[in-house]
Amino acid sequence: MGIDGINGIFVKDGAIILAAPIRDLFDLSIKFSTFPDNCKVAKLKPLYKKGSKLDPKNYRPISLLPLISKIFEKIIHTQTQIFLDENNIL
């Protein structure tokens, strides 16, 4: 979970009810070219790689973003990829 504390199961289980409000939020965000500041805040967490757990070099930071921002990112990525593919840009 990110800083918002929303678990993916919550969104998945409530998708029928949450889909329309989330879609409206994303549509407004795209229409006005804005993104809520609260969705830009990440929780940093060290992820152990290998070696001694006492050595800080054996960890890499990961950013846990709010779930809504991850969904939005996926939608924008998909739409952009479709546009680029259809117009043979890349």
Secondary structure, DSSP 8 states (H G I E B T S, - for coil): --TT---HHHHHHTHHHHHHHHHHHHHHHHHTT---GGGG--EEEEEE-SS-TT-GGGEEEEEE--HHHHHHHHHHHHHHHHHHHHTT--
